[in-house]
Amino acid sequence: MGMGVCTKTNGFKAVTFGVILFVLLNVLFNYFSSDADDTFSFSKLSVKRVTISSSHLYNGSGESLVHNINGSGQKTNPPESEFNISDSNDTPAPRVILNSKTWAKISVENKTNNSNTTLPICKDPKPNAGGPIKPNTTLESLDFVQQRLSSTVMMGGWYRPTNCIAKFRVAIIVPFRDRYAHLSIFLKNLHPFLMKQNIEYRIFVIEQTNGKLFNRAALMNIGYLEALKLLPWDCFIFHDVDLLPLDERNLYNCPNQPRHMSVAIDVFGYKLPYSSIFGGVSGMTREHFSKVNGFSNSFWGWGGEDDDMSNRLKHANLFISRYPVNIARYMMLTHQKERANPKRYENLVNGVNKFDMDGLNSIKYDIYSFKEYPLFTWYLSELKMSDQR
């Protein structure tokens, strides 16, 4: 009898101990999981989903965009308002104010400092104020880079001068997939480079989901459309993540004519491969890009989309401008060669007749996730078009 009571008592103690141990392990797991959410990981981001109501997204004029989140082409007429974006763990993200009246108020307030003295218009850096630079290509974690630079830029990789009013508002559009190490090096070099140029800018990283061949051009179209929902940017720099500028005189401002910026790249012996090239890094005003209907969406895999843009510019009576070879110099980060687009030449020939129907007005996509990081604004997008072209 005593042995039975002892056995029951021990059993009860064992069950109690097991329950307590389970609770403690669960608490520890939740703690470390929560702490890990503060660190950067694209693998985590890829499983998060953000629901953004397209009826609350505006362009700079306060009108809702036809090419909204799902690219459906349906217009909406909501009242001007503010909305909050939060990620899947329900932690509130910074509020993004999109209506045109608020942006106008910000612009007015930005013209004066605390003493009500009007700030001057920013001037371009003097030609002799800069020169060749050597990029820092040491591989560092993005968390570390963000901690070091986050105090110098606003959330989302947004920067504007504090001692003058920027003449140019520039959106940097970076098409992206799987280049995580490159992104860290790119951001730690480009932010300090751009801050010296007296421009207001923001870096947008547009990532494509897996499952289809990479479509660089379509991602740049998406970046253009989504960036305009946050601010009416004056011009856009379309920038490969593996290219780093090598001269401070290479200004990322708004060009009078479309500007091919990566003229001289180290892997090409700092020589222009051919006269009509428009790849790597290029700059266009909002008017230029709209006039040519953006990039073609038909180029899946590597190559062809930039030559098609060159044809579009010629068709629209625009021409390619360039800085001198000793200024427009870039370093290319090493990477595995991309799979070439087998139909790129065919698409180039056929594309001449499709400028007006293939581009900004035909792109179909979903935005799966959106998040503002300290050094960039990130979108995960799925292209809703067939890659069998």
C-alpha positions in Angstrom: 0.0 0.0 0.0 2.8 2.4 1.0 4.6 1.5 -2.2 1.5 2.4 -4.3 1.2 5.8 -2.6 4.9 6.5 -3.2 4.6 5.5 -6.8 1.6 7.8 -7.4 3.4 10.6 -5.6 6.4 10.2 -7.8 4.3 10.0 -10.9 2.5 13.2 -10.0 5.8 15.0 -9.4 7.1 13.8 -12.7 4.0 15.1 -14.6 4.2 18.4 -12.7 8.0 18.7 -13.6 7.2 17.9 -17.2 4.5 20.6 -17.4 6.8 23.2 -15.8 9.7 22.3 -18.1 7.4 22.5 -21.2 6.2 26.0 -20.1 9.8 27.2 -19.5 11.0 25.9 -22.9 8.0 27.5 -24.6 8.8 30.9 -23.0 12.4 30.7 -24.0 11.5 29.8 -27.5 9.1 32.7 -27.9 11.7 35.1 -26.4 14.4 34.1 -28.8 12.0 34.0 -31.8 10.9 37.5 -30.9 14.4 38.8 -30.6 15.4 37.2 -33.9 12.6 39.1 -35.6 14.6 42.3 -35.1 17.4 41.0 -37.3 17.3 41.2 -41.1 16.5 38.0 -43.0 15.0 37.8 -46.5 14.1 34.2 -45.8 11.8 35.4 -43.0 10.4 38.2 -45.1 9.5 35.8 -47.9 6.9 34.1 -45.8 5.4 37.2 -44.4 2.4 38.7 -46.1 1.2 42.3 -45.9 -2.3 43.3 -46.9 -2.3 46.8 -48.4 -5.6 48.2 -49.5 -5.1 49.5 -53.0 -7.8 52.1 -52.4 -5.5 53.9 -50.0 -2.5 54.3 -52.4 -2.0 57.5 -54.2 0.4 59.1 -56.6 1.8 62.6 -56.1 -1.2 64.4 -57.3 -3.5 62.7 -54.8 -5.2 60.5 -57.4 -5.4 56.7 -57.0 -3.2 54.9 -59.5 -4.6 52.7 -62.3 -1.7 50.3 -61.8 -2.3 49.6 -58.1 -1.1 46.7 -55.9 -2.6 43.9 -58.1 -2.0 45.7 -61.4 -5.7 45.1 -62.2 -6.2 48.4 -63.9 -9.3 49.2 -61.9 -9.6 52.8 -60.6 -10.8 53.6 -57.1 -11.9 56.9 -55.7 -11.2 56.8 -51.9 -11.0 59.8 -49.7 -7.4 61.1 -49.1 -6.3 59.4 -45.9 -3.4 57.8 -44.0 -2.8 54.1 -43.5 -0.6 51.9 -41.3 1.4 49.0 -42.6 2.3 46.2 -40.3 4.1 42.9 -40.8 2.9 39.5 -39.9 3.8 39.7 -36.2 1.5 42.7 -35.8 4.3 45.0 -34.8 3.2 48.4 -36.1 5.5 49.7 -38.9 6.1 53.5 -39.3 3.1 55.2 -40.6 3.4 56.2 -44.3 1.5 59.3 -45.2 0.6 59.3 -48.8 -2.0 62.0 -49.6 -0.9 65.0 -51.6 -2.0 67.6 -49.1 0.3 66.1 -46.4 3.2 65.9 -48.8 2.7 69.5 -49.8 2.7 70.5 -46.1 6.0 68.6 -45.6 7.5 70.4 -48.6 6.5 73.8 -47.2 7.7 73.0 -43.7 11.0 71.8 -45.2 11.7 75.2 -46.8 12.1 76.8 -43.4 14.2 76.0 -40.4 13.3 76.6 -36.8 14.1 80.3 -36.9 11.8 80.8 -39.9 14.8 81.6 -42.1 14.3 80.4 -45.7 16.7 77.7 -46.7 18.6 78.1 -50.0 18.1 75.7 -52.9 20.8 73.1 -52.9 23.5 73.4 -55.4 25.2 70.6 -57.3 28.7 69.7 -56.0 31.4 71.7 -57.6 33.2 69.7 -60.4 36.5 69.9 -58.5 35.0 69.0 -55.2 35.2 65.3 -55.8 37.1 62.7 -57.7 37.9 59.0 -57.9 36.9 56.8 -54.9 37.6 53.3 -53.8 34.6 51.3 -52.8 34.5 49.2 -49.6 33.8 45.7 -50.8 34.4 44.0 -47.4 31.5 41.6 -46.8 29.6 42.5 -43.7 26.2 41.5 -42.5 23.3 43.8 -43.4 22.4 44.1 -39.8 25.8 45.6 -39.0 25.7 48.0 -42.0 22.2 49.1 -41.0 23.3 49.8 -37.4 26.2 51.9 -38.6 24.3 54.0 -41.2 20.7 54.1 -39.9 21.3 57.4 -37.9 22.2 59.2 -41.1 19.1 58.3 -43.2 15.4 58.1 -42.5 13.5 54.8 -42.4 13.1 53.2 -45.8 16.5 54.4 -47.0 15.2 58.0 -47.4 17.5 61.0 -47.2 17.1 64.7 -47.8 19.6 67.5 -47.1 19.1 69.5 -43.8 20.9 72.7 -44.8 19.2 73.3 -48.1 16.1 72.4 -50.3 16.9 69.7 -52.8 16.4 70.5 -56.4 15.9 66.9 -57.3 13.9 64.1 -55.7 15.4 60.8 -57.0 14.1 57.3 -56.6 16.8 54.6 -56.8 15.2 51.5 -58.2 17.1 48.2 -57.7 15.7 45.0 -59.3 16.7 42.1 -57.0 16.8 38.3 -56.6 19.2 36.3 -54.5 22.0 38.9 -54.3 22.1 39.2 -50.5 25.8 39.8 -50.1 25.8 42.3 -53.0 23.0 44.2 -51.4 24.9 44.8 -48.2 28.0 46.1 -50.1 25.8 48.2 -52.4 24.0 50.0 -49.6 27.1 50.7 -47.5 28.7 52.3 -50.5 25.8 54.0 -52.2 24.3 55.9 -49.2 27.5 57.8 -48.3 28.1 58.4 -52.0 24.6 59.9 -52.6 24.5 62.0 -49.4 27.3 64.3 -50.8 25.2 65.2 -53.8 22.6 67.4 -52.2 19.7 65.4 -53.6 16.6 63.9 -51.8 16.5 60.2 -52.6 15.1 56.9 -51.5 16.3 53.4 -52.3 13.7 50.9 -53.4 14.6 47.2 -53.7 12.1 45.3 -55.8 12.5 41.5 -55.3 10.9 38.9 -57.6 9.4 35.8 -56.2 10.7 32.4 -57.3 9.1 30.2 -59.9 9.8 32.2 -63.1 12.8 33.4 -64.9 14.1 36.8 -63.7 12.5 39.7 -65.4 14.7 42.8 -64.6 12.7 45.2 -66.8 9.3 44.3 -65.3 10.7 44.8 -61.7 11.9 48.3 -62.7 8.4 49.1 -64.0 7.0 47.9 -60.7 9.5 50.0 -58.8 8.6 53.1 -60.8 4.8 52.6 -60.2 5.2 51.7 -56.5 7.6 54.6 -55.8 5.2 57.1 -57.2 2.6 56.0 -54.7 4.8 57.3 -52.0 6.1 60.6 -53.5 6.1 62.3 -57.0 9.7 61.7 -57.7 11.3 63.9 -60.3 13.6 61.2 -61.7 14.5 57.6 -61.4 17.9 55.9 -61.4 17.6 52.2 -62.4 20.5 50.5 -60.7 21.9 47.0 -60.8 22.9 45.8 -57.3 26.3 44.6 -58.4 27.6 48.0 -59.7 29.4 50.5 -57.5 30.3 54.0 -58.7 34.0 54.9 -58.7 33.9 58.7 -59.0 32.1 61.4 -56.9 31.6 63.6 -59.9 29.1 61.0 -61.3 25.9 62.9 -60.2 22.7 61.1 -59.7 20.5 64.1 -60.5 17.8 64.6 -63.1 19.1 64.6 -66.7 17.8 66.7 -69.5 18.0 63.6 -71.7 18.0 60.0 -70.6 21.4 59.3 -69.1 23.4 56.1 -69.4 25.5 56.3 -66.3 27.6 53.1 -66.2 29.7 54.0 -69.2 33.0 52.5 -68.1 32.9 49.3 -66.1 36.0 47.5 -64.9 35.2 44.1 -66.3 34.8 45.7 -69.8 38.2 47.4 -69.5 36.5 50.8 -68.7 35.3 51.0 -72.3 31.8 51.4 -73.7 30.9 48.0 -75.3 28.7 49.6 -78.0 27.2 53.1 -78.6 23.5 52.2 -78.1 24.0 50.4 -74.7 21.7 51.6 -71.9 22.3 48.9 -69.3 23.7 48.6 -65.8 22.8 52.0 -64.4 20.6 54.6 -66.1 18.7 57.7 -65.2 15.4 59.1 -66.6 12.9 61.7 -65.5 9.3 60.8 -64.8 8.4 62.4 -68.1 11.0 60.4 -70.1 9.9 57.1 -68.6 6.2 57.8 -69.1 6.8 58.9 -72.7 8.4 55.6 -73.7 5.8 53.5 -71.7 8.6 52.2 -69.4 10.5 49.0 -70.1 9.2 46.1 -72.0 7.8 43.2 -69.9 8.7 40.6 -72.5 12.3 39.9 -71.6 12.7 36.9 -69.3 16.2 35.9 -68.4 19.4 37.8 -69.0 19.8 40.4 -71.8 17.8 42.4 -74.3 15.6 44.7 -72.2 18.2 47.6 -72.2 18.6 47.5 -76.0 14.8 47.6 -76.3 14.8 50.7 -74.1 17.4 52.2 -76.4 15.0 51.6 -79.3 12.2 53.2 -77.3 14.2 56.3 -76.6 15.0 56.7 -80.3 11.4 56.1 -81.2 10.3 58.9 -78.8 12.9 61.3 -80.3 15.0 61.2 -77.1 18.7 60.5 -77.1 21.2 58.9 -74.7 23.4 61.2 -72.8 26.6 60.2 -70.9 29.2 61.6 -68.6 32.8 61.4 -69.7 34.5 58.0 -69.5 36.8 59.1 -66.7 33.8 60.0 -64.5 31.1 57.4 -65.3 33.2 54.6 -64.0 31.9 51.5 -62.1 33.2 48.4 -60.4 31.2 45.2 -60.9 30.9 42.8 -58.0 31.7 39.2 -59.0 28.8 36.9 -59.5 27.7 33.8 -61.4 26.7 34.6 -65.0 22.9 34.7 -65.5 21.0 32.4 -67.8 20.6 34.2 -71.1 17.3 34.9 -72.7 17.1 32.7 -75.8 14.5 34.9 -77.4 16.1 38.3 -76.7 17.0 39.0 -80.3 13.5 37.9 -81.5 11.9 40.1 -78.8 14.1 43.0 -79.9 12.9 42.8 -83.5 9.3 42.3 -82.6 9.4 44.9 -79.8 9.6 47.7 -82.3 5.9 47.3 -83.0 4.9 46.9 -79.4 6.2 50.0 -77.6 2.7 51.4 -77.0 1.2 48.1 -75.7 4.1 46.5 -73.8 5.3 48.3 -70.7 3.8 50.4 -67.9 0.3 50.0 -69.3 0.4 46.2 -69.6 2.3 45.0 -66.5 0.4 42.6 -64.1 1.8 41.9 -60.7 1.0 41.3 -57.0 2.9 42.8 -54.1 3.2 40.0 -51.5 5.1 42.0 -49.0 6.3 45.5 -48.3 8.6 46.7 -45.5 10.6 49.8 -44.7 14.1 48.9 -43.5 16.6 51.4 -42.1 18.5 51.6 -45.4 15.9 50.7 -48.1 12.3 50.1 -48.9 11.6 46.5 -49.9 8.8 45.0 -52.0 8.3 41.3 -52.8 6.5 41.1 -56.0 5.0 38.3 -58.1 4.7 38.8 -61.9 1.3 37.6 -63.1 2.5 37.3 -66.7 3.7 34.1 -68.5 7.4 33.8 -68.9 6.9 31.6 -72.0 7.5 34.4 -74.6 
